[in-house]
Amino acid sequence: MPEYKAPLREIKFVMNELLNSEQHYAGLEGAEDATPDMVDAIIQEGAKFCEQVLSPLNAVGDNEGCTWSAEGVKTPTGFKEAYQQYVEGGWASMTADPNYGGQGLPNSIGIVISEMVGTSNWSWGMYPGLSHGATNTIEAHGSEKQKQTYLTRLISGEWTGTMCLTEPHCGSDLGILRSKAEPNADGSYSISGTKIFISAGEHDMAENIVHIVLARLPGAPEGTKGISLFIVPKFLPNEDGSVGERNAVSCGSLEHKMGIHGNATCVMNFDGAKGWLIGPENKGLNCMFTFMNTARIGTAIQGLGSAELGFQGSLAYSKDRLAMRSLTGPKNTDGPADPIIVHPDVRRMLLTQKSVAEGARALIYLAAQQVDIVHSGKTEEERKEADELLGFLTPIAKAFLTEIGYESANLGMQVFGGHGYIAEWGMEQNVRDSRIGMIYEGTTGIQALDLLGRKVLMTQGEALKVFTKKVHVFCKENADNEQLKEFVEPLQALNKEWGDLTMKVGMNAMKNRDEVGSASVDYLMYSGYAVFAYLWAQMAKVALDKMAEGTQEEAFYNAKVLTARFYFKRLLPRTKGHAETMMAGSDTLMDMPEDAFAF
């Protein structure tokens, strides 16, 4: 397995030089503790924990997996102890509300820790990761009593959380779920039904698990308008908040799956389990979106982590592995062959991973700053603008990053050749673990429909303009910058084409709504590459400015410019194919009669 090393210089570049985090935190209410020294110390300590504790457990989790018994689920060796260190270190409470035991630090600092945790050991990181979503949901929609009972212990890390949506007959289409909630005389509800694919649904790492469950009340409207949200704990809390008797919820089995073996993916049976309503009746899906948006940003991190881990492993291997001679003459004259990093195709694979990982980091950290502003911005106008930008970026971050993160994981394995295919090097585990990213928390197709159908077309393109205006301003400000010309000119043309394509797809959709579904995935991928182009142009500008000022890190900044150039010349042209495909029309998909698919 690759020995994970936190990319601290890359993290600081994005935080401090690209996104100016010091100024960002100064503009937030209640972020006084987020001083540069404090932030740096937090990240340094987080890096140590991930490198020294979590990374060595990554292969252990994959090899051992979780084990089920009637008494419960046992996690892999070392997972429980690592979680206790995590809790004792205060990591669980870092960004949570101080009124309920949290430290109140901005979400964007927590995202940096989540990146390092996820890259070093994604399976382990899912356990506290699901708790963040449960915490946010109860914080936003729970009653004060629910907050005192559940939120305080989720924040401390004593208890963990899950999200229980999917049922055997319904995944993305939650409107047809069947789980029921019958009112009890004491104001609680009796929850019955089966939920599947529940990550961290049962385990031995914490004394209680708080399930956030979607179910229907008696007489509720059909479809998504009749879904309510409930808190259902594994153990019922006593009046003093301590763990009481066992609730009627249990893990029926563990799923046998392709990857993320270290995380318990459970079939959860609710057999009249006692639960409590969160938020208004029949508004559960609205409340759950608090959880789901958090989870989608969290899943976007998996795309970044897959690319980063693949890059770290394959870069080290490419410098050591000898094979053939360089086409331009021997480079390792004292050896029998040259290291494979001298070969153009290996460079292609390495630079793809590098440009994806660094672009993904910039996108996720940008989105995380919008979360900060939505939560703690000083003016209503700031909060509204950040919320609009976050809504636009979320489906792109979740779907685009997991797609190209998976591609990068495969390229990382490919650099190893046959050695990448065997378990010894850990690269095939990275591929297996990363594959789920395109499926859970809304598939790529679902995210694409959300972006094009709900975010862009339903706002008559206004959601897109929130972002493209920023691109336009950047291009205008740098139009006369000769050094940036190679980036600004194609970015400006792409920005215009983006709007034109949106208008064309919208016009076609007015005649036939299938045009939205047929264009959506290509539209999302096009949008992802366009967002990356903007971010890479900005990173190139920062690097060029630093070199012009004079710096002792010339090699670092020059690598940024060269990576940006690679991205613009080698990856951004993919938008041409996506543009052509999204305009190909729904007839190329829908004209085929169903029975013609028979074999």
C-alpha positions in Angstrom: 0.0 0.0 0.0 1.4 3.5 -0.8 2.7 5.2 2.4 0.5 8.3 2.5 2.3 11.6 3.0 0.0 14.6 3.6 0.7 17.1 0.7 1.0 20.0 3.1 2.7 22.4 0.7 -0.1 21.8 -1.9 -2.7 22.3 0.8 -1.2 25.6 2.0 -0.9 26.8 -1.6 -4.6 26.5 -2.2 -5.7 27.8 1.2 -3.3 30.7 1.6 -2.2 31.7 -1.9 -5.1 30.8 -4.1 -8.1 31.3 -1.8 -6.5 33.7 0.7 -7.9 31.9 3.8 -6.6 34.5 6.3 -8.8 37.2 4.7 -11.6 34.7 4.3 -11.7 33.9 8.0 -11.4 37.6 8.9 -14.6 38.1 7.0 -16.6 35.6 9.0 -18.6 36.0 12.2 -17.1 34.1 15.1 -14.0 32.9 13.3 -11.5 34.8 15.5 -9.7 31.6 16.6 -8.9 30.7 13.0 -5.6 32.6 13.0 -2.8 31.5 10.6 -0.8 29.9 13.4 -3.8 28.0 14.8 -4.9 26.7 11.4 -1.3 25.6 10.6 -1.0 23.8 13.9 -4.3 22.0 13.4 -3.3 20.9 9.9 0.1 19.7 11.0 -1.3 17.6 13.8 -4.0 16.2 11.5 -1.3 15.2 9.0 0.6 13.3 11.8 -2.6 11.4 12.8 -3.4 10.4 9.2 0.1 9.4 8.3 1.0 7.6 11.5 -2.3 6.1 12.6 -4.8 5.8 9.7 -2.6 5.1 6.7 -1.1 1.9 8.2 -4.7 0.6 8.8 -5.8 1.1 5.2 -4.6 -2.3 3.9 -5.6 -3.9 7.2 -9.2 -2.8 6.7 -9.2 -4.1 3.1 -7.8 -7.5 4.0 -9.8 -8.1 7.2 -13.1 -6.4 6.4 -15.9 -6.2 9.0 -17.4 -9.3 10.5 -21.1 -9.8 11.5 -22.5 -11.8 14.3 -25.8 -11.8 16.2 -24.1 -9.6 18.9 -23.1 -7.0 16.4 -20.4 -6.0 13.9 -16.7 -6.1 14.6 -14.5 -3.6 12.7 -11.0 -4.4 11.5 -8.0 -4.6 13.8 -7.0 -1.1 15.0 -10.1 0.8 13.8 -11.7 1.1 17.2 -8.5 2.3 18.8 -7.9 4.8 16.1 -11.4 6.2 16.6 -10.7 6.7 20.3 -7.6 8.6 19.4 -9.6 10.7 17.0 -12.2 11.5 19.7 -9.5 12.2 22.3 -7.8 14.5 19.9 -10.9 16.7 19.6 -11.2 16.1 15.9 -14.9 15.1 16.0 -15.9 18.4 17.6 -13.7 20.8 15.6 -16.3 22.6 13.4 -19.4 22.0 15.5 -21.5 24.5 17.4 -19.8 25.6 20.7 -23.2 25.7 22.4 -23.3 21.9 22.2 -19.6 21.2 22.9 -18.1 22.0 19.5 -15.0 24.2 18.9 -16.8 26.4 16.3 -14.0 26.5 13.8 -15.0 27.1 10.1 -16.1 24.2 8.0 -13.3 24.7 5.5 -10.7 23.8 8.1 -12.6 20.6 8.8 -12.6 19.8 5.0 -8.8 19.9 5.0 -8.7 17.3 7.8 -11.4 15.3 5.9 -9.2 15.3 2.8 -6.2 13.9 4.7 -8.4 11.3 6.6 -10.1 10.2 3.4 -6.9 9.9 1.4 -5.1 8.0 4.1 -8.0 5.6 4.9 -11.3 6.1 3.2 -13.1 3.2 4.8 -12.2 4.4 8.3 -13.0 8.0 7.5 -16.6 7.1 6.6 -17.4 6.3 10.3 -16.9 9.9 11.6 -17.8 11.3 8.1 -21.4 10.1 8.4 -21.6 11.6 11.9 -20.9 15.1 10.4 -24.0 14.8 8.3 -26.2 13.6 11.2 -24.8 16.5 13.3 -25.6 19.1 10.7 -29.2 17.7 10.2 -30.0 17.8 14.0 -28.4 21.1 14.4 -30.5 22.6 11.6 -33.8 20.9 12.2 -33.8 19.3 15.7 -35.6 20.5 18.8 -33.6 21.8 21.7 -34.2 18.6 23.6 -33.0 16.6 20.6 -29.9 18.7 20.4 -29.1 18.3 24.1 -29.7 14.6 23.9 -28.1 13.6 20.6 -26.1 16.6 19.2 -23.9 16.9 22.2 -22.8 13.3 22.0 -22.4 13.3 18.2 -20.2 16.3 18.5 -18.1 14.8 21.3 -17.7 11.6 19.2 -19.1 9.4 21.9 -21.9 8.5 19.5 -21.8 8.2 15.7 -24.5 8.7 13.1 -25.8 7.3 9.9 -28.2 8.3 7.1 -30.9 5.7 6.3 -32.6 6.4 2.9 -32.2 3.5 0.5 -34.6 0.5 0.6 -34.4 -2.8 -1.4 -36.9 -1.5 -4.0 -35.8 2.2 -4.2 -32.5 4.0 -4.3 -32.5 7.4 -6.0 -36.3 7.4 -6.3 -37.2 8.0 -2.6 -40.8 8.9 -3.5 -41.6 5.2 -3.4 -40.1 4.2 -0.1 -42.2 2.0 2.2 -40.8 2.4 5.7 -43.6 3.4 8.2 -43.8 5.6 11.2 -46.7 5.0 13.6 -47.4 7.5 16.3 -47.0 6.4 19.9 -48.9 7.7 22.9 -45.8 9.3 24.4 -45.1 11.5 21.3 -42.5 9.1 19.8 -43.0 7.0 16.7 -42.7 3.3 16.0 -40.5 2.9 12.9 -40.8 -0.2 10.7 -39.0 -1.1 7.5 -35.7 -2.3 6.0 -32.9 0.0 4.8 -30.0 -1.2 2.7 -26.5 0.0 1.9 -26.2 1.8 5.2 -22.6 2.8 5.7 -21.4 2.6 9.3 -24.8 1.2 10.2 -23.5 -1.1 12.9 -20.0 -1.3 14.5 -18.0 -1.5 17.7 -16.3 1.9 17.6 -18.8 4.0 19.6 -21.3 3.2 22.4 -24.3 4.3 20.5 -25.3 4.9 16.8 -27.9 7.6 15.9 -29.8 6.7 12.7 -31.4 9.5 10.7 -34.3 7.7 9.0 -36.8 8.5 6.3 -40.3 7.0 6.8 -43.9 7.7 6.1 -46.6 8.7 8.6 -50.1 7.3 8.3 -52.1 9.1 5.7 -49.1 10.9 4.3 -49.3 12.1 0.7 -47.8 9.8 -1.9 -44.4 10.5 -3.4 -41.6 12.7 -1.9 -44.2 15.1 -0.4 -45.2 12.4 2.1 -41.8 11.6 3.7 -40.8 12.5 7.2 -37.5 12.4 9.0 -36.8 10.6 12.3 -34.0 10.1 14.9 -33.8 6.4 15.7 -31.0 5.5 18.2 -29.5 2.0 18.5 -29.8 2.4 22.3 -32.5 4.5 23.8 -31.1 7.3 25.9 -31.9 7.5 29.6 -33.2 10.8 31.1 -29.7 11.8 32.0 -28.5 11.1 28.5 -26.7 7.9 29.2 -27.2 4.8 27.1 -30.3 2.8 28.1 -32.1 -0.2 26.7 -31.5 -1.6 23.2 -33.9 -0.3 20.6 -35.6 -2.5 18.0 -33.1 -1.8 15.3 -30.6 -4.3 14.1 -28.1 -5.2 11.4 -29.5 -8.1 9.4 -26.4 -8.6 7.4 -23.3 -7.0 5.8 -23.1 -6.4 2.1 -20.3 -8.2 0.3 -18.8 -5.5 -1.9 -16.1 -4.5 -4.4 -14.2 -2.2 -2.1 -14.3 -0.1 1.1 -14.1 -3.4 3.0 -13.2 -1.7 6.3 -16.5 0.1 6.4 -19.6 -1.8 7.6 -22.2 -1.5 4.8 -25.3 -2.8 6.5 -28.8 -4.1 5.9 -30.7 -2.4 8.8 -34.0 -3.8 10.1 -36.3 -1.5 12.0 -38.9 -3.7 13.8 -41.1 -1.2 15.6 -38.0 0.8 16.7 -38.7 3.9 18.7 -37.9 7.2 16.9 -38.6 10.9 17.2 -39.7 13.3 14.4 -37.1 15.8 13.2 -38.6 18.9 11.6 -42.1 19.2 10.3 -44.3 16.3 9.2 -43.9 15.3 5.5 -40.9 17.6 5.1 -38.3 15.0 5.7 -36.7 15.1 2.3 -36.2 18.9 2.7 -34.5 18.3 6.1 -32.5 15.4 4.7 -31.0 17.7 2.0 -29.0 19.3 4.8 -27.4 15.8 5.4 -27.2 15.0 1.7 -25.4 18.2 0.6 -22.9 17.6 3.4 -22.4 14.0 2.2 -22.0 15.1 -1.4 -19.2 17.5 -0.6 -17.7 14.7 1.5 -18.0 12.2 -1.4 -16.3 14.8 -3.7 -13.3 14.4 -1.4 -13.1 10.7 -2.4 -12.4 11.8 -6.0 -9.6 14.0 -4.7 -8.2 11.3 -2.4 -8.3 8.6 -5.1 -6.3 10.8 -7.4 -3.8 11.9 -4.7 -3.2 8.4 -3.4 -2.8 7.0 -6.9 -0.4 9.8 -7.8 1.8 9.4 -4.7 2.1 5.7 -5.2 2.7 5.8 -9.0 5.1 8.7 -8.8 7.4 6.9 -6.3 7.2 3.7 -8.4 8.0 5.5 -11.7 11.2 6.9 -10.3 12.4 3.5 -9.1 11.2 1.1 -11.8 13.6 0.6 -14.6 12.4 -0.3 -18.1 13.7 0.4 -21.6 15.6 3.5 -22.6 14.4 7.0 -23.2 13.5 7.7 -26.9 15.9 10.6 -26.8 18.8 8.6 -25.4 19.8 6.9 -22.1 19.2 8.9 -19.0 20.4 6.4 -16.5 23.8 5.5 -18.1 25.1 3.5 -15.1 22.0 1.3 -15.1 20.6 -1.4 -17.4 17.6 0.7 -18.2 16.0 4.1 -17.5 13.4 4.8 -14.8 10.0 4.7 -16.4 9.3 8.4 -15.5 11.3 9.3 -18.6 8.7 7.9 -21.0 6.1 10.3 -22.4 3.1 7.9 -21.8 4.1 7.5 -18.1 4.3 11.3 -17.9 0.8 11.6 -19.4 -0.5 9.3 -16.7 1.3 11.1 -13.9 0.4 14.6 -15.0 -3.2 13.6 -15.4 -3.3 12.4 -11.8 -1.4 15.5 -10.6 -3.7 18.0 -12.4 -6.8 16.2 -11.2 -5.7 16.0 -7.6 -4.6 19.7 -7.4 -7.6 20.9 -9.4 -10.0 18.9 -7.2 -8.4 20.3 -4.0 -9.0 23.9 -5.3 -12.6 23.1 -6.2 -13.4 21.4 -2.9 -11.7 24.1 -0.8 -13.6 26.8 -2.8 -16.9 25.0 -2.1 -16.0 24.7 1.6 -15.4 28.4 1.8 -18.9 29.0 0.5 -20.2 26.7 3.3 -18.4 29.0 5.7 -20.0 32.1 4.3 -23.5 30.6 4.2 -23.1 29.7 7.9 -21.2 32.7 9.2 -21.2 35.4 6.5 -21.6 39.0 7.9 -24.3 40.1 5.5 -27.4 38.5 4.0 -26.2 39.4 0.5 -22.9 37.5 1.1 -24.7 34.5 2.5 -27.2 34.4 -0.4 -24.5 34.7 -3.1 -22.4 32.0 -1.4 -25.5 29.7 -1.2 -26.2 30.1 -4.9 -22.6 29.4 -5.8 -22.4 26.3 -3.5 -25.7 25.0 -5.0 -24.2 25.2 -8.4 -20.8 23.7 -7.5 -22.0 20.8 -5.4 -23.3 18.4 -8.1 -20.2 19.2 -10.2 -17.9 18.6 -7.3 -19.6 15.3 -6.3 -20.0 13.8 -9.8 -17.1 15.2 -11.8 -14.5 14.7 -9.2 -15.5 11.1 -8.5 -15.5 10.3 -12.2 -12.1 11.8 -12.9 -10.8 10.6 -9.5 -11.6 7.0 -10.5 -9.9 7.6 -13.9 -6.8 8.8 -12.0 -6.9 5.8 -9.6 -6.9 3.5 -12.7 -4.0 5.5 -14.2 -2.1 5.1 -10.9 -2.5 1.4 -11.2 -1.6 1.4 -14.9 1.8 3.1 -14.2 2.7 -0.1 -12.2 1.9 -2.4 -15.1 1.3 -5.9 -13.9 2.4 -5.0 -10.4 -0.5 -2.6 -10.1 -3.0 -5.5 -10.6 -1.8 -7.5 -7.6 -2.7 -6.6 -4.0 0.9 -6.1 -2.8 1.2 -2.5 -3.9 -2.2 -1.3 -2.9 -3.1 0.3 -6.2 -5.8 -2.1 -7.1 -7.4 -1.4 -3.7 -7.5 2.3 -4.5 -9.3 1.5 -7.7 -11.8 -0.8 -5.9 -12.4 1.7 -3.1 -12.9 4.7 -5.5 -15.5 3.0 -7.7 -18.3 3.6 -5.2 -17.9 7.3 -5.4 -19.8 7.5 -8.7 -22.7 5.6 -7.2 -23.6 6.6 -3.6 -25.0 10.0 -2.5 -26.6 10.3 -5.9 -25.1 8.7 -9.1 -23.4 10.7 -11.7 -26.6 10.7 -13.7 -28.7 12.0 -10.8 -26.2 14.7 -10.1 -26.2 15.7 -13.8 -30.0 16.0 -13.8 -29.8 18.1 -10.6 -27.2 20.4 -12.2 -28.8 20.9 -15.7 -32.5 20.4 -14.9 -32.9 21.8 -11.5 -30.0 24.2 -10.9 -29.5 25.7 -14.4 -32.6 25.3 -16.6 -35.2 25.9 -13.8 -33.4 29.2 -13.0 -33.3 30.2 -16.7 -29.5 29.9 -16.5 -29.1 32.3 -13.6 -27.3 29.6 -11.5 -24.8 29.2 -14.3 -24.3 33.0 -14.5 -23.3 33.1 -10.8 -20.2 31.3 -11.8 -19.6 32.4 -15.4 -19.6 36.1 -14.3 -16.6 35.3 -12.0 -14.8 33.7 -15.0 -15.7 36.8 -17.1 -14.3 39.2 -14.5 -11.0 37.1 -14.2 -10.6 37.1 -18.0 -11.2 40.8 -18.4 -8.8 41.7 -15.6 -6.1 39.6 -17.2 -6.8 40.3 -20.8 -3.5 42.2 -21.3 -1.4 39.8 -19.3 0.9 38.3 -22.0 2.1 35.5 -19.7 -1.5 34.4 -19.0 -2.6 34.6 -22.7 -2.4 30.9 -23.2 -4.9 30.3 -20.4 -7.1 33.4 -20.6 -8.0 33.2 -24.3 -9.2 29.6 -24.3 -11.0 30.1 -20.9 -12.8 33.2 -22.3 -13.9 31.2 -25.4 -15.0 28.3 -23.3 -17.0 30.5 -21.0 -19.0 31.9 -23.9 -19.5 28.5 -25.4 -20.8 27.2 -22.0 -23.6 29.8 -22.1 -24.4 29.1 -25.7 -24.6 25.4 -25.2 -26.9 25.9 -22.2 -29.2 28.0 -24.2 -29.3 25.4 -27.0 -30.0 22.6 -24.6 -32.7 24.6 -23.0 -34.4 25.4 -26.3 -34.3 21.7 -27.3 -35.7 20.8 -23.8 -38.8 23.0 -24.4 -39.7 20.8 -27.3 -38.8 17.4 -25.7 -37.9 17.0 -22.0 -35.8 13.9 -22.8 -33.3 16.3 -24.2 -32.4 17.2 -20.6 -31.7 13.6 -19.7 -29.8 12.9 -22.9 -27.5 15.9 -22.5 -27.1 16.1 -18.7 -24.0 13.9 -18.1 -22.0 15.4 -20.9 -23.2 18.9 -19.7 -21.9 18.1 -16.2 -18.6 16.8 -17.4 -18.2 19.8 -19.7 -19.0 22.0 -16.7 -16.4 20.2 -14.5 -13.6 20.7 -17.1 -14.7 24.4 -17.4 -14.5 25.0 -13.7 -11.1 23.3 -13.6 -9.9 25.6 -16.4 -10.9 28.6 -14.3 -9.1 27.3 -11.2 -6.0 26.3 -13.1 -5.8 29.7 -14.8 -6.0 31.3 -11.4 -3.3 28.9 -10.0 -1.1 29.7 -13.0 -1.5 33.4 -12.3 -0.6 33.0 -8.6 2.5 31.0 -9.6 3.6 33.5 -12.3 3.2 36.4 -9.9 5.3 34.7 -7.3 8.1 34.0 -9.7 8.0 37.5 -11.0 8.4 38.8 -7.4 11.3 36.4 -6.8 11.1 33.3 -4.7 13.2 30.5 -3.3 10.5 28.0 -4.4 10.8 28.6 -8.1 10.6 24.9 -8.9 7.3 24.6 -7.0 5.7 27.5 -8.8 7.1 26.6 -12.2 5.5 23.1 -11.7 2.2 24.8 -11.2 2.5 26.7 -14.5 3.6 23.5 -16.3 0.7 21.5 -14.8 -1.7 24.2 -15.9 -0.3 24.1 -19.4 -0.7 20.3 -19.5 -4.3 20.7 -18.3 -5.2 23.2 -20.9 -3.5 21.3 -23.8 -4.3 17.7 -22.8 -7.4 17.6 -20.7 -9.5 20.7 -21.5 -9.9 19.6 -25.2 -12.2 16.9 -23.9 -14.9 19.6 -23.7 -15.1 19.5 -27.5 -16.3 15.9 -27.4 -18.8 16.6 -24.6 -20.1 19.6 -26.4 -20.8 17.6 -29.6 -22.3 14.7 -27.7 -24.7 16.8 -25.6 -26.1 18.3 -28.8 -26.5 14.9 -30.5 -30.2 14.8 -29.5 -32.3 12.4 -27.5 -33.4 10.5 -30.6 -30.0 8.7 -30.8 -30.9 7.2 -27.4 -34.7 6.9 -27.4 -35.5 5.8 -30.9 -34.4 2.2 -30.2 -37.5 0.2 -29.3 -37.2 -1.6 -26.0 -37.6 -5.1 -27.5 -34.7 -4.3 -29.9 -32.3 -4.5 -27.0 -33.1 -8.2 -26.7 -30.3 -10.8 -27.3 
